[in-house]
Amino acid sequence: MPKTFFKPQRLTLHGPTMGTRWSVTCDVPPGTDAHALEQALAAAVQQVDAQMSPWLAGSDLNRLNHAAPGAWVTLPPEILEVLACALDICRLSGGAFDPAVGALVDAWGFGAARDAPDAAAIRAAAAVAGAPRPPTHQALEIDRAAGRARKHAPLQLDLCGIAKGYGVDRMADVLRQHAVEHALVALDGELRAVGAQASGQPWAVAVESPQAGRRAVHGVVDLQDLAVATSGDYRRYLQVGSERLAHTMDARRTAPVRNEVASVTVLARQCMHADAWATALLVAGPGEGLALAQRMGLEALWLLRRGGGLVTLGLGRFGAGGATP
């Protein structure tokens, strides 16, 4: 029987979530129920937000945060999957990515507790974070078979460095469940391509230039069955004199990231991996971060603030002659 060919219809679907917006551009067969697809995508990211948001009082993350050390907390499989991934990358990165930075995030005014730094809260959070305890990947125990987790120390977890990437992965799953084979999914600075465009061309994605207050393109990367995530200091930061302190926390210093990295972009098959590794490399800085990325076989692009300008450092497709100019 001859194969039937059709002219695909391009849909653009979007909606609010996690204090920002998600969007999907997809090529689908004529007659696709766009409303049903949009509802399914919205439900997927809303579920991630309901489970993992530090801003929602009743989230599963906050239930775990408020539980006493040693007490088992029953959790849905999705947040357990993300916690397991977060702990794995925490271990592999030597703590450069650490999900137990919630108290520091709040104290510096980047979380749900306050919108400006509080000196007393910073001292208290730094004292707790710096107190002797097992590393985070040992201080949080996950039992995925039983659907539960427990803390072995007074941890305040924050999954903002990985949850948006996971939300993108969940939307990619929804698209495949609806037989969508050509799509580009975006949530803030995290994106994932499902296949290529219907034309066969990869999806062209801009890598932003790290300029506060304006959108500018540094270069372009082509995606096909691949995810990309960027972490940087140019969207949310504190300006202290001539220094810019990113909203990302360095748990090892118990303070905001303070180095010359303006942004890090990472490619990976899953967006939650790209998201978490971009955060880890931002925290690690160019020296330690480059060695870490080489050891882990990551494809990454750093934009460094040096001498009043930007210096580019890349690995893999971002290396010499790679994806960006």
LINHUMO-V141961 format. One record per helix or strand. SS is the DSSP state (~ for helix, > for strand). FROM is the first residue (numbers start at 1). LEN is the number of residues. If there is no record, write none. Layout:
BEGIN
ss->SS from->FROM len->LEN
ss->SS from->FROM len->LEN
END
This chain:
BEGIN
ss->> from->9 len->9
ss->> from->20 len->9
ss->~ from->34 len->19
ss->~ from->60 len->7
ss->> from->73 len->2
ss->~ from->77 len->16
ss->~ from->102 len->6
ss->~ from->119 len->12
ss->~ from->136 len->4
ss->> from->140 len->4
ss->> from->148 len->4
ss->~ from->163 len->15
ss->> from->183 len->5
ss->> from->190 len->5
ss->> from->203 len->6
ss->> from->217 len->7
ss->> from->227 len->6
ss->> from->237 len->4
ss->> from->243 len->4
ss->> from->249 len->2
ss->> from->255 len->2
ss->> from->261 len->8
ss->~ from->271 len->26
ss->> from->299 len->8
ss->> from->309 len->6
ss->~ from->316 len->3
END
